[in-house]
């Protein structure tokens, strides 16, 4: 199965610690292979297996204390 990339827009990140926290949260979701967080844009680029749950990625971000500003798309 090939990887899929999903871009999520996150609100509430203000510093490098936020970037680390969001990245760790998303990388903890089953099926996620990598996550790159851009503080300036608020984008989180997630490389994951096709069957990975985008809803679980969003939930992990919310559980970490941030808001997903755009609907998830795979």
PDB file of N, H, CA, C and O in Angstrom:
ATOM      1  N   UNK A   1       0.837  -1.171   0.000  1.00  0.00           N
ATOM      2  CA  UNK A   1       0.000   0.000   0.000  1.00  0.00           C
ATOM      3  C   UNK A   1       0.888   1.243   0.000  1.00  0.00           C
ATOM      4  O   UNK A   1       1.862   1.301   0.751  1.00  0.00           O
ATOM      5  N   UNK A   2       0.573   2.219  -0.815  1.00  0.00           N
ATOM      6  H   UNK A   2      -0.218   2.172  -1.425  1.00  0.00           H
ATOM      7  CA  UNK A   2       1.388   3.420  -0.868  1.00  0.00           C
ATOM      8  C   UNK A   2       0.904   4.448   0.153  1.00  0.00           C
ATOM      9  O   UNK A   2      -0.232   4.412   0.627  1.00  0.00           O
ATOM     10  N   UNK A   3       1.812   5.359   0.466  1.00  0.00           N
ATOM     11  H   UNK A   3       2.734   5.388   0.081  1.00  0.00           H
ATOM     12  CA  UNK A   3       1.472   6.416   1.411  1.00  0.00           C
ATOM     13  C   UNK A   3       0.559   7.452   0.773  1.00  0.00           C
ATOM     14  O   UNK A   3       0.579   7.662  -0.440  1.00  0.00           O
ATOM     15  N   UNK A   4      -0.233   8.087   1.606  1.00  0.00           N
ATOM     16  H   UNK A   4      -0.249   7.917   2.591  1.00  0.00           H
ATOM     17  CA  UNK A   4      -1.118   9.169   1.227  1.00  0.00           C
ATOM     18  C   UNK A   4      -0.664  10.384   2.017  1.00  0.00           C
ATOM     19  O   UNK A   4      -0.209  10.246   3.152  1.00  0.00           O
ATOM     20  N   UNK A   5      -0.782  11.573   1.435  1.00  0.00           N
ATOM     21  H   UNK A   5      -1.152  11.685   0.513  1.00  0.00           H
ATOM     22  CA  UNK A   5      -0.476  12.783   2.194  1.00  0.00           C
ATOM     23  C   UNK A   5      -1.751  13.560   2.452  1.00  0.00           C
ATOM     24  O   UNK A   5      -2.545  13.804   1.543  1.00  0.00           O
ATOM     25  N   UNK A   6      -1.933  13.944   3.696  1.00  0.00           N
ATOM     26  H   UNK A   6      -1.288  13.746   4.434  1.00  0.00           H
ATOM     27  CA  UNK A   6      -3.069  14.757   4.104  1.00  0.00           C
ATOM     28  C   UNK A   6      -2.519  16.027   4.729  1.00  0.00           C
ATOM     29  O   UNK A   6      -1.570  15.979   5.512  1.00  0.00           O
ATOM     30  N   UNK A   7      -3.112  17.160   4.387  1.00  0.00           N
ATOM     31  H   UNK A   7      -3.883  17.199   3.751  1.00  0.00           H
ATOM     32  CA  UNK A   7      -2.705  18.427   4.982  1.00  0.00           C
ATOM     33  C   UNK A   7      -3.842  18.913   5.871  1.00  0.00           C
ATOM     34  O   UNK A   7      -4.979  19.059   5.423  1.00  0.00           O
ATOM     35  N   UNK A   8      -3.521  19.159   7.126  1.00  0.00           N
ATOM     36  H   UNK A   8      -2.598  19.041   7.490  1.00  0.00           H
ATOM     37  CA  UNK A   8      -4.485  19.678   8.090  1.00  0.00           C
ATOM     38  C   UNK A   8      -4.051  21.078   8.491  1.00  0.00           C
ATOM     39  O   UNK A   8      -2.856  21.329   8.652  1.00  0.00           O
ATOM     40  N   UNK A   9      -4.981  21.979   8.652  1.00  0.00           N
ATOM     41  H   UNK A   9      -5.951  21.776   8.522  1.00  0.00           H
ATOM     42  CA  UNK A   9      -4.676  23.337   9.124  1.00  0.00           C
ATOM     43  C   UNK A   9      -5.022  23.400  10.603  1.00  0.00           C
ATOM     44  O   UNK A   9      -6.149  23.115  11.006  1.00  0.00           O
ATOM     45  N   UNK A  10      -4.034  23.776  11.401  1.00  0.00           N
ATOM     46  H   UNK A  10      -3.118  24.008  11.073  1.00  0.00           H
ATOM     47  CA  UNK A  10      -4.192  23.784  12.853  1.00  0.00           C
ATOM     48  C   UNK A  10      -4.111  25.220  13.368  1.00  0.00           C
ATOM     49  O   UNK A  10      -3.258  25.997  12.939  1.00  0.00           O
ATOM     50  N   UNK A  11      -4.998  25.557  14.280  1.00  0.00           N
ATOM     51  H   UNK A  11      -5.691  24.926  14.629  1.00  0.00           H
ATOM     52  CA  UNK A  11      -4.982  26.866  14.920  1.00  0.00           C
ATOM     53  C   UNK A  11      -4.565  26.711  16.375  1.00  0.00           C
ATOM     54  O   UNK A  11      -4.826  25.689  17.009  1.00  0.00           O
ATOM     55  N   UNK A  12      -3.920  27.737  16.884  1.00  0.00           N
ATOM     56  H   UNK A  12      -3.708  28.568  16.369  1.00  0.00           H
ATOM     57  CA  UNK A  12      -3.553  27.744  18.293  1.00  0.00           C
ATOM     58  C   UNK A  12      -2.085  27.490  18.559  1.00  0.00           C
ATOM     59  O   UNK A  12      -1.652  27.548  19.709  1.00  0.00           O
ATOM     60  N   UNK A  13      -1.305  27.209  17.519  1.00  0.00           N
ATOM     61  H   UNK A  13      -1.657  27.162  16.584  1.00  0.00           H
ATOM     62  CA  UNK A  13       0.127  27.000  17.710  1.00  0.00           C
ATOM     63  C   UNK A  13       0.820  28.360  17.733  1.00  0.00           C
ATOM     64  O   UNK A  13       0.596  29.192  16.855  1.00  0.00           O
ATOM     65  N   UNK A  14       1.665  28.580  18.748  1.00  0.00           N
ATOM     66  H   UNK A  14       1.847  27.903  19.462  1.00  0.00           H
ATOM     67  CA  UNK A  14       2.323  29.871  18.877  1.00  0.00           C
ATOM     68  C   UNK A  14       3.842  29.788  19.007  1.00  0.00           C
ATOM     69  O   UNK A  14       4.518  30.816  18.968  1.00  0.00           O
ATOM     70  N   UNK A  15       4.388  28.581  19.162  1.00  0.00           N
ATOM     71  H   UNK A  15       3.839  27.746  19.194  1.00  0.00           H
ATOM     72  CA  UNK A  15       5.834  28.469  19.403  1.00  0.00           C
ATOM     73  C   UNK A  15       6.351  27.096  18.981  1.00  0.00           C
ATOM     74  O   UNK A  15       5.591  26.227  18.555  1.00  0.00           O
ATOM     75  N   UNK A  16       7.650  26.931  19.111  1.00  0.00           N
ATOM     76  H   UNK A  16       8.267  27.638  19.458  1.00  0.00           H
ATOM     77  CA  UNK A  16       8.279  25.663  18.761  1.00  0.00           C
ATOM     78  C   UNK A  16       7.779  24.502  19.602  1.00  0.00           C
ATOM     79  O   UNK A  16       7.695  23.374  19.117  1.00  0.00           O
ATOM     80  N   UNK A  17       7.447  24.767  20.853  1.00  0.00           N
ATOM     81  H   UNK A  17       7.515  25.684  21.247  1.00  0.00           H
ATOM     82  CA  UNK A  17       6.905  23.705  21.708  1.00  0.00           C
ATOM     83  C   UNK A  17       5.574  23.209  21.152  1.00  0.00           C
ATOM     84  O   UNK A  17       5.300  22.009  21.163  1.00  0.00           O
ATOM     85  N   UNK A  18       4.752  24.131  20.670  1.00  0.00           N
ATOM     86  H   UNK A  18       4.975  25.106  20.661  1.00  0.00           H
ATOM     87  CA  UNK A  18       3.463  23.756  20.069  1.00  0.00           C
ATOM     88  C   UNK A  18       3.688  22.849  18.866  1.00  0.00           C
ATOM     89  O   UNK A  18       3.001  21.841  18.696  1.00  0.00           O
ATOM     90  N   UNK A  19       4.661  23.221  18.030  1.00  0.00           N
ATOM     91  H   UNK A  19       5.219  24.039  18.168  1.00  0.00           H
ATOM     92  CA  UNK A  19       4.986  22.431  16.841  1.00  0.00           C
ATOM     93  C   UNK A  19       5.368  21.015  17.249  1.00  0.00           C
ATOM     94  O   UNK A  19       4.890  20.040  16.667  1.00  0.00           O
ATOM     95  N   UNK A  20       6.228  20.910  18.248  1.00  0.00           N
ATOM     96  H   UNK A  20       6.616  21.701  18.720  1.00  0.00           H
ATOM     97  CA  UNK A  20       6.660  19.588  18.724  1.00  0.00           C
ATOM     98  C   UNK A  20       5.477  18.795  19.276  1.00  0.00           C
ATOM     99  O   UNK A  20       5.339  17.605  18.996  1.00  0.00           O
ATOM    100  N   UNK A  21       4.631  19.451  20.054  1.00  0.00           N
ATOM    101  H   UNK A  21       4.742  20.418  20.282  1.00  0.00           H
ATOM    102  CA  UNK A  21       3.488  18.793  20.688  1.00  0.00           C
ATOM    103  C   UNK A  21       2.506  18.256  19.636  1.00  0.00           C
ATOM    104  O   UNK A  21       2.048  17.118  19.734  1.00  0.00           O
ATOM    105  N   UNK A  22       2.187  19.081  18.636  1.00  0.00           N
ATOM    106  H   UNK A  22       2.559  20.006  18.556  1.00  0.00           H
ATOM    107  CA  UNK A  22       1.270  18.657  17.573  1.00  0.00           C
ATOM    108  C   UNK A  22       1.890  17.510  16.769  1.00  0.00           C
ATOM    109  O   UNK A  22       1.217  16.521  16.476  1.00  0.00           O
ATOM    110  N   UNK A  23       3.154  17.642  16.420  1.00  0.00           N
ATOM    111  H   UNK A  23       3.700  18.445  16.658  1.00  0.00           H
ATOM    112  CA  UNK A  23       3.824  16.590  15.647  1.00  0.00           C
ATOM    113  C   UNK A  23       3.818  15.258  16.373  1.00  0.00           C
ATOM    114  O   UNK A  23       3.529  14.221  15.776  1.00  0.00           O
ATOM    115  N   UNK A  24       4.137  15.283  17.659  1.00  0.00           N
ATOM    116  H   UNK A  24       4.372  16.125  18.144  1.00  0.00           H
ATOM    117  CA  UNK A  24       4.144  14.048  18.447  1.00  0.00           C
ATOM    118  C   UNK A  24       2.747  13.442  18.530  1.00  0.00           C
ATOM    119  O   UNK A  24       2.587  12.223  18.457  1.00  0.00           O
ATOM    120  N   UNK A  25       1.744  14.290  18.681  1.00  0.00           N
ATOM    121  H   UNK A  25       1.874  15.280  18.741  1.00  0.00           H
ATOM    122  CA  UNK A  25       0.362  13.798  18.774  1.00  0.00           C
ATOM    123  C   UNK A  25      -0.047  13.089  17.495  1.00  0.00           C
ATOM    124  O   UNK A  25      -0.618  12.000  17.541  1.00  0.00           O
ATOM    125  N   UNK A  26       0.240  13.699  16.360  1.00  0.00           N
ATOM    126  H   UNK A  26       0.704  14.584  16.322  1.00  0.00           H
ATOM    127  CA  UNK A  26      -0.160  13.115  15.070  1.00  0.00           C
ATOM    128  C   UNK A  26       0.645  11.856  14.777  1.00  0.00           C
ATOM    129  O   UNK A  26       0.092  10.871  14.288  1.00  0.00           O
ATOM    130  N   UNK A  27       1.934  11.874  15.067  1.00  0.00           N
ATOM    131  H   UNK A  27       2.383  12.674  15.464  1.00  0.00           H
ATOM    132  CA  UNK A  27       2.766  10.693  14.802  1.00  0.00           C
ATOM    133  C   UNK A  27       2.368   9.503  15.667  1.00  0.00           C
ATOM    134  O   UNK A  27       2.730   8.368  15.356  1.00  0.00           O
ATOM    135  N   UNK A  28       1.632   9.743  16.743  1.00  0.00           N
ATOM    136  H   UNK A  28       1.338  10.665  16.995  1.00  0.00           H
ATOM    137  CA  UNK A  28       1.169   8.660  17.600  1.00  0.00           C
ATOM    138  C   UNK A  28      -0.064   7.935  17.083  1.00  0.00           C
ATOM    139  O   UNK A  28      -0.482   6.936  17.667  1.00  0.00           O
ATOM    140  N   UNK A  29      -0.648   8.421  16.002  1.00  0.00           N
ATOM    141  H   UNK A  29      -0.308   9.233  15.527  1.00  0.00           H
ATOM    142  CA  UNK A  29      -1.843   7.797  15.433  1.00  0.00           C
ATOM    143  C   UNK A  29      -1.423   6.588  14.593  1.00  0.00           C
ATOM    144  O   UNK A  29      -0.515   6.701  13.768  1.00  0.00           O
ATOM    145  N   UNK A  30      -2.063   5.441  14.787  1.00  0.00           N
ATOM    146  H   UNK A  30      -2.800   5.349  15.456  1.00  0.00           H
ATOM    147  CA  UNK A  30      -1.712   4.249  14.001  1.00  0.00           C
ATOM    148  C   UNK A  30      -1.814   4.523  12.496  1.00  0.00           C
ATOM    149  O   UNK A  30      -2.789   5.095  12.010  1.00  0.00           O
ATOM    150  N   UNK A  31      -0.777   4.095  11.784  1.00  0.00           N
ATOM    151  H   UNK A  31       0.015   3.630  12.179  1.00  0.00           H
ATOM    152  CA  UNK A  31      -0.751   4.247  10.327  1.00  0.00           C
ATOM    153  C   UNK A  31      -0.043   5.501   9.857  1.00  0.00           C
ATOM    154  O   UNK A  31       0.230   5.646   8.665  1.00  0.00           O
ATOM    155  N   UNK A  32       0.260   6.418  10.778  1.00  0.00           N
ATOM    156  H   UNK A  32       0.039   6.300  11.746  1.00  0.00           H
ATOM    157  CA  UNK A  32       0.986   7.640  10.404  1.00  0.00           C
ATOM    158  C   UNK A  32       2.471   7.321  10.351  1.00  0.00           C
ATOM    159  O   UNK A  32       3.034   6.763  11.292  1.00  0.00           O
ATOM    160  N   UNK A  33       3.099   7.685   9.232  1.00  0.00           N
ATOM    161  H   UNK A  33       2.642   8.139   8.467  1.00  0.00           H
ATOM    162  CA  UNK A  33       4.528   7.421   9.047  1.00  0.00           C
ATOM    163  C   UNK A  33       5.375   8.651   9.358  1.00  0.00           C
ATOM    164  O   UNK A  33       6.491   8.524   9.862  1.00  0.00           O
ATOM    165  N   UNK A  34       4.851   9.843   9.060  1.00  0.00           N
ATOM    166  H   UNK A  34       3.945   9.946   8.651  1.00  0.00           H
ATOM    167  CA  UNK A  34       5.598  11.079   9.298  1.00  0.00           C
ATOM    168  C   UNK A  34       4.636  12.247   9.355  1.00  0.00           C
ATOM    169  O   UNK A  34       3.559  12.220   8.759  1.00  0.00           O
ATOM    170  N   UNK A  35       5.045  13.277  10.087  1.00  0.00           N
ATOM    171  H   UNK A  35       5.919  13.299  10.571  1.00  0.00           H
ATOM    172  CA  UNK A  35       4.253  14.504  10.152  1.00  0.00           C
ATOM    173  C   UNK A  35       5.200  15.677  10.201  1.00  0.00           C
ATOM    174  O   UNK A  35       6.142  15.697  10.994  1.00  0.00           O
ATOM    175  N   UNK A  36       4.949  16.662   9.346  1.00  0.00           N
ATOM    176  H   UNK A  36       4.184  16.647   8.702  1.00  0.00           H
ATOM    177  CA  UNK A  36       5.750  17.867   9.292  1.00  0.00           C
ATOM    178  C   UNK A  36       4.850  19.046   9.642  1.00  0.00           C
ATOM    179  O   UNK A  36       3.829  19.271   8.991  1.00  0.00           O
ATOM    180  N   UNK A  37       5.229  19.789  10.660  1.00  0.00           N
ATOM    181  H   UNK A  37       6.058  19.606  11.188  1.00  0.00           H
ATOM    182  CA  UNK A  37       4.399  20.886  11.159  1.00  0.00           C
ATOM    183  C   UNK A  37       5.067  22.214  10.825  1.00  0.00           C
ATOM    184  O   UNK A  37       6.242  22.417  11.130  1.00  0.00           O
ATOM    185  N   UNK A  38       4.318  23.114  10.199  1.00  0.00           N
ATOM    186  H   UNK A  38       3.364  22.949   9.951  1.00  0.00           H
ATOM    187  CA  UNK A  38       4.818  24.442   9.845  1.00  0.00           C
ATOM    188  C   UNK A  38       4.106  25.478  10.710  1.00  0.00           C
ATOM    189  O   UNK A  38       2.906  25.706  10.556  1.00  0.00           O
ATOM    190  N   UNK A  39       4.847  26.102  11.615  1.00  0.00           N
ATOM    191  H   UNK A  39       5.822  25.917  11.740  1.00  0.00           H
ATOM    192  CA  UNK A  39       4.264  27.065  12.539  1.00  0.00           C
ATOM    193  C   UNK A  39       3.684  28.273  11.810  1.00  0.00           C
ATOM    194  O   UNK A  39       2.593  28.732  12.146  1.00  0.00           O
ATOM    195  N   UNK A  40       4.402  28.790  10.821  1.00  0.00           N
ATOM    196  H   UNK A  40       5.288  28.417  10.548  1.00  0.00           H
ATOM    197  CA  UNK A  40       3.977  30.011  10.130  1.00  0.00           C
ATOM    198  C   UNK A  40       2.641  29.846   9.420  1.00  0.00           C
ATOM    199  O   UNK A  40       1.788  30.731   9.487  1.00  0.00           O
ATOM    200  N   UNK A  41       2.456  28.723   8.745  1.00  0.00           N
ATOM    201  H   UNK A  41       3.149  28.004   8.691  1.00  0.00           H
ATOM    202  CA  UNK A  41       1.221  28.508   7.982  1.00  0.00           C
ATOM    203  C   UNK A  41       0.148  27.796   8.797  1.00  0.00           C
ATOM    204  O   UNK A  41      -1.042  27.900   8.499  1.00  0.00           O
ATOM    205  N   UNK A  42       0.577  27.075   9.825  1.00  0.00           N
ATOM    206  H   UNK A  42       1.544  26.991  10.067  1.00  0.00           H
ATOM    207  CA  UNK A  42      -0.355  26.262  10.594  1.00  0.00           C
ATOM    208  C   UNK A  42      -0.649  24.924   9.939  1.00  0.00           C
ATOM    209  O   UNK A  42      -1.510  24.176  10.402  1.00  0.00           O
ATOM    210  N   UNK A  43       0.069  24.621   8.855  1.00  0.00           N
ATOM    211  H   UNK A  43       0.768  25.228   8.479  1.00  0.00           H
ATOM    212  CA  UNK A  43      -0.164  23.362   8.140  1.00  0.00           C
ATOM    213  C   UNK A  43       0.576  22.202   8.786  1.00  0.00           C
ATOM    214  O   UNK A  43       1.721  22.332   9.221  1.00  0.00           O
ATOM    215  N   UNK A  44      -0.106  21.072   8.838  1.00  0.00           N
ATOM    216  H   UNK A  44      -1.035  20.967   8.485  1.00  0.00           H
ATOM    217  CA  UNK A  44       0.509  19.824   9.265  1.00  0.00           C
ATOM    218  C   UNK A  44       0.382  18.864   8.087  1.00  0.00           C
ATOM    219  O   UNK A  44      -0.724  18.465   7.721  1.00  0.00           O
ATOM    220  N   UNK A  45       1.511  18.495   7.498  1.00  0.00           N
ATOM    221  H   UNK A  45       2.410  18.819   7.795  1.00  0.00           H
ATOM    222  CA  UNK A  45       1.532  17.545   6.378  1.00  0.00           C
ATOM    223  C   UNK A  45       1.794  16.167   6.962  1.00  0.00           C
ATOM    224  O   UNK A  45       2.822  15.917   7.590  1.00  0.00           O
ATOM    225  N   UNK A  46       0.834  15.282   6.736  1.00  0.00           N
ATOM    226  H   UNK A  46      -0.002  15.484   6.226  1.00  0.00           H
ATOM    227  CA  UNK A  46       0.904  13.955   7.333  1.00  0.00           C
ATOM    228  C   UNK A  46       1.030  12.917   6.233  1.00  0.00           C
ATOM    229  O   UNK A  46       0.192  12.846   5.334  1.00  0.00           O
ATOM    230  N   UNK A  47       2.074  12.116   6.308  1.00  0.00           N
ATOM    231  H   UNK A  47       2.755  12.174   7.038  1.00  0.00           H
ATOM    232  CA  UNK A  47       2.263  10.987   5.408  1.00  0.00           C
ATOM    233  C   UNK A  47       1.777   9.750   6.154  1.00  0.00           C
ATOM    234  O   UNK A  47       2.253   9.441   7.246  1.00  0.00           O
ATOM    235  N   UNK A  48       0.817   9.044   5.545  1.00  0.00           N
ATOM    236  H   UNK A  48       0.430   9.295   4.657  1.00  0.00           H
ATOM    237  CA  UNK A  48       0.215   7.921   6.266  1.00  0.00           C
ATOM    238  C   UNK A  48      -0.257   6.841   5.308  1.00  0.00           C
ATOM    239  O   UNK A  48      -0.383   7.062   4.104  1.00  0.00           O
ATOM    240  N   UNK A  49      -0.512   5.671   5.870  1.00  0.00           N
ATOM    241  H   UNK A  49      -0.409   5.491   6.848  1.00  0.00           H
ATOM    242  CA  UNK A  49      -1.081   4.567   5.102  1.00  0.00           C
ATOM    243  C   UNK A  49      -2.487   4.959   4.672  1.00  0.00           C
ATOM    244  O   UNK A  49      -3.173   5.714   5.362  1.00  0.00           O
ATOM    245  N   UNK A  50      -2.903   4.445   3.538  1.00  0.00           N
ATOM    246  H   UNK A  50      -2.346   3.832   2.978  1.00  0.00           H
ATOM    247  CA  UNK A  50      -4.215   4.790   2.991  1.00  0.00           C
ATOM    248  C   UNK A  50      -5.351   4.478   3.961  1.00  0.00           C
ATOM    249  O   UNK A  50      -6.379   5.156   3.944  1.00  0.00           O
ATOM    250  N   UNK A  51      -5.182   3.481   4.790  1.00  0.00           N
ATOM    251  H   UNK A  51      -4.347   2.931   4.803  1.00  0.00           H
ATOM    252  CA  UNK A  51      -6.241   3.092   5.710  1.00  0.00           C
ATOM    253  C   UNK A  51      -6.218   3.826   7.045  1.00  0.00           C
ATOM    254  O   UNK A  51      -7.076   3.587   7.894  1.00  0.00           O
ATOM    255  N   UNK A  52      -5.248   4.714   7.241  1.00  0.00           N
ATOM    256  H   UNK A  52      -4.551   4.908   6.551  1.00  0.00           H
ATOM    257  CA  UNK A  52      -5.156   5.431   8.518  1.00  0.00           C
ATOM    258  C   UNK A  52      -6.339   6.382   8.675  1.00  0.00           C
ATOM    259  O   UNK A  52      -6.835   6.937   7.694  1.00  0.00           O
ATOM    260  N   UNK A  53      -6.773   6.560   9.886  1.00  0.00           N
ATOM    261  H   UNK A  53      -6.369   6.109  10.683  1.00  0.00           H
ATOM    262  CA  UNK A  53      -7.941   7.384  10.176  1.00  0.00           C
ATOM    263  C   UNK A  53      -7.572   8.866  10.278  1.00  0.00           C
ATOM    264  O   UNK A  53      -6.863   9.282  11.194  1.00  0.00           O
ATOM    265  N   UNK A  54      -8.069   9.651   9.317  1.00  0.00           N
ATOM    266  H   UNK A  54      -8.645   9.313   8.573  1.00  0.00           H
ATOM    267  CA  UNK A  54      -7.857  11.094   9.363  1.00  0.00           C
ATOM    268  C   UNK A  54      -8.616  11.682  10.555  1.00  0.00           C
ATOM    269  O   UNK A  54      -8.160  12.644  11.172  1.00  0.00           O
ATOM    270  N   UNK A  55      -9.752  11.113  10.869  1.00  0.00           N
ATOM    271  H   UNK A  55     -10.123  10.331  10.367  1.00  0.00           H
ATOM    272  CA  UNK A  55     -10.515  11.564  12.039  1.00  0.00           C
ATOM    273  C   UNK A  55      -9.695  11.373  13.315  1.00  0.00           C
ATOM    274  O   UNK A  55      -9.739  12.214  14.213  1.00  0.00           O
ATOM    275  N   UNK A  56      -8.948  10.273  13.398  1.00  0.00           N
ATOM    276  H   UNK A  56      -8.912   9.590  12.669  1.00  0.00           H
ATOM    277  CA  UNK A  56      -8.098  10.030  14.567  1.00  0.00           C
ATOM    278  C   UNK A  56      -6.960  11.049  14.631  1.00  0.00           C
ATOM    279  O   UNK A  56      -6.556  11.460  15.718  1.00  0.00           O
ATOM    280  N   UNK A  57      -6.446  11.455  13.473  1.00  0.00           N
ATOM    281  H   UNK A  57      -6.774  11.121  12.590  1.00  0.00           H
ATOM    282  CA  UNK A  57      -5.406  12.490  13.439  1.00  0.00           C
ATOM    283  C   UNK A  57      -5.968  13.796  13.992  1.00  0.00           C
ATOM    284  O   UNK A  57      -5.333  14.455  14.815  1.00  0.00           O
ATOM    285  N   UNK A  58      -7.147  14.159  13.538  1.00  0.00           N
ATOM    286  H   UNK A  58      -7.663  13.623  12.870  1.00  0.00           H
ATOM    287  CA  UNK A  58      -7.804  15.384  14.014  1.00  0.00           C
ATOM    288  C   UNK A  58      -8.070  15.300  15.515  1.00  0.00           C
ATOM    289  O   UNK A  58      -7.850  16.268  16.243  1.00  0.00           O
ATOM    290  N   UNK A  59      -8.537  14.158  15.970  1.00  0.00           N
ATOM    291  H   UNK A  59      -8.715  13.372  15.379  1.00  0.00           H
ATOM    292  CA  UNK A  59      -8.825  13.968  17.394  1.00  0.00           C
ATOM    293  C   UNK A  59      -7.552  14.090  18.222  1.00  0.00           C
ATOM    294  O   UNK A  59      -7.583  14.650  19.319  1.00  0.00           O
ATOM    295  N   UNK A  60      -6.438  13.577  17.717  1.00  0.00           N
ATOM    296  H   UNK A  60      -6.413  13.122  16.827  1.00  0.00           H
ATOM    297  CA  UNK A  60      -5.167  13.659  18.440  1.00  0.00           C
ATOM    298  C   UNK A  60      -4.741  15.117  18.583  1.00  0.00           C
ATOM    299  O   UNK A  60      -4.230  15.517  19.629  1.00  0.00           O
ATOM    300  N   UNK A  61      -4.950  15.905  17.543  1.00  0.00           N
ATOM    301  H   UNK A  61      -5.365  15.581  16.694  1.00  0.00           H
ATOM    302  CA  UNK A  61      -4.603  17.330  17.593  1.00  0.00           C
ATOM    303  C   UNK A  61      -5.487  18.052  18.610  1.00  0.00           C
ATOM    304  O   UNK A  61      -4.997  18.859  19.400  1.00  0.00           O
ATOM    305  N   UNK A  62      -6.771  17.765  18.588  1.00  0.00           N
ATOM    306  H   UNK A  62      -7.169  17.109  17.946  1.00  0.00           H
ATOM    307  CA  UNK A  62      -7.710  18.381  19.527  1.00  0.00           C
ATOM    308  C   UNK A  62      -7.364  17.951  20.955  1.00  0.00           C
ATOM    309  O   UNK A  62      -7.372  18.776  21.869  1.00  0.00           O
ATOM    310  N   UNK A  63      -7.064  16.679  21.148  1.00  0.00           N
ATOM    311  H   UNK A  63      -7.058  16.009  20.405  1.00  0.00           H
ATOM    312  CA  UNK A  63      -6.698  16.186  22.475  1.00  0.00           C
ATOM    313  C   UNK A  63      -5.416  16.845  22.993  1.00  0.00           C
ATOM    314  O   UNK A  63      -5.213  16.966  24.201  1.00  0.00           O
ATOM    315  N   UNK A  64      -4.556  17.268  22.061  1.00  0.00           N
ATOM    316  H   UNK A  64      -4.721  17.170  21.080  1.00  0.00           H
ATOM    317  CA  UNK A  64      -3.309  17.939  22.436  1.00  0.00           C
ATOM    318  C   UNK A  64      -3.548  19.411  22.790  1.00  0.00           C
ATOM    319  O   UNK A  64      -2.640  20.096  23.260  1.00  0.00           O
ATOM    320  N   UNK A  65      -4.772  19.888  22.561  1.00  0.00           N
ATOM    321  H   UNK A  65      -5.509  19.331  22.179  1.00  0.00           H
ATOM    322  CA  UNK A  65      -5.114  21.245  22.970  1.00  0.00           C
ATOM    323  C   UNK A  65      -5.183  22.267  21.859  1.00  0.00           C
ATOM    324  O   UNK A  65      -5.165  23.471  22.115  1.00  0.00           O
ATOM    325  N   UNK A  66      -5.262  21.794  20.621  1.00  0.00           N
ATOM    326  H   UNK A  66      -5.277  20.816  20.413  1.00  0.00           H
ATOM    327  CA  UNK A  66      -5.291  22.695  19.477  1.00  0.00           C
ATOM    328  C   UNK A  66      -6.567  22.466  18.684  1.00  0.00           C
ATOM    329  O   UNK A  66      -7.318  21.529  18.957  1.00  0.00           O
ATOM    330  N   UNK A  67      -6.809  23.322  17.705  1.00  0.00           N
ATOM    331  H   UNK A  67      -6.200  24.083  17.483  1.00  0.00           H
ATOM    332  CA  UNK A  67      -8.025  23.227  16.906  1.00  0.00           C
ATOM    333  C   UNK A  67      -7.665  22.940  15.456  1.00  0.00           C
ATOM    334  O   UNK A  67      -6.756  23.555  14.900  1.00  0.00           O
ATOM    335  N   UNK A  68      -8.378  22.009  14.855  1.00  0.00           N
ATOM    336  H   UNK A  68      -9.117  21.509  15.307  1.00  0.00           H
ATOM    337  CA  UNK A  68      -8.227  21.744  13.425  1.00  0.00           C
ATOM    338  C   UNK A  68      -9.155  22.702  12.713  1.00  0.00           C
ATOM    339  O   UNK A  68     -10.374  22.624  12.861  1.00  0.00           O
ATOM    340  N   UNK A  69      -8.570  23.622  11.929  1.00  0.00           N
ATOM    341  H   UNK A  69      -7.579  23.685  11.809  1.00  0.00           H
ATOM    342  CA  UNK A  69      -9.337  24.728  11.346  1.00  0.00           C
ATOM    343  C   UNK A  69     -10.001  24.363  10.028  1.00  0.00           C
ATOM    344  O   UNK A  69     -10.966  25.016   9.632  1.00  0.00           O
ATOM    345  N   UNK A  70      -9.519  23.350   9.348  1.00  0.00           N
ATOM    346  H   UNK A  70      -8.735  22.819   9.670  1.00  0.00           H
ATOM    347  CA  UNK A  70     -10.117  22.965   8.072  1.00  0.00           C
ATOM    348  C   UNK A  70     -10.521  21.505   8.128  1.00  0.00           C
ATOM    349  O   UNK A  70      -9.921  20.712   8.853  1.00  0.00           O
ATOM    350  N   UNK A  71     -11.522  21.160   7.372  1.00  0.00           N
ATOM    351  H   UNK A  71     -12.010  21.804   6.782  1.00  0.00           H
ATOM    352  CA  UNK A  71     -11.903  19.737   7.315  1.00  0.00           C
ATOM    353  C   UNK A  71     -10.746  18.901   6.798  1.00  0.00           C
ATOM    354  O   UNK A  71     -10.012  19.317   5.902  1.00  0.00           O
ATOM    355  N   UNK A  72     -10.597  17.742   7.363  1.00  0.00           N
ATOM    356  H   UNK A  72     -11.194  17.404   8.091  1.00  0.00           H
ATOM    357  CA  UNK A  72      -9.546  16.833   6.925  1.00  0.00           C
ATOM    358  C   UNK A  72      -9.881  16.292   5.554  1.00  0.00           C
ATOM    359  O   UNK A  72     -11.038  16.011   5.242  1.00  0.00           O
ATOM    360  N   UNK A  73      -8.848  16.151   4.740  1.00  0.00           N
ATOM    361  H   UNK A  73      -7.908  16.379   4.993  1.00  0.00           H
ATOM    362  CA  UNK A  73      -9.022  15.527   3.425  1.00  0.00           C
ATOM    363  C   UNK A  73      -7.863  14.594   3.182  1.00  0.00           C
ATOM    364  O   UNK A  73      -6.732  14.870   3.582  1.00  0.00           O
ATOM    365  N   UNK A  74      -8.145  13.498   2.529  1.00  0.00           N
ATOM    366  H   UNK A  74      -9.064  13.274   2.204  1.00  0.00           H
ATOM    367  CA  UNK A  74      -7.077  12.535   2.236  1.00  0.00           C
ATOM    368  C   UNK A  74      -6.794  12.522   0.775  1.00  0.00           C
ATOM    369  O   UNK A  74      -5.926  11.777   0.321  1.00  0.00           O
TER     370      UNK A  74
END
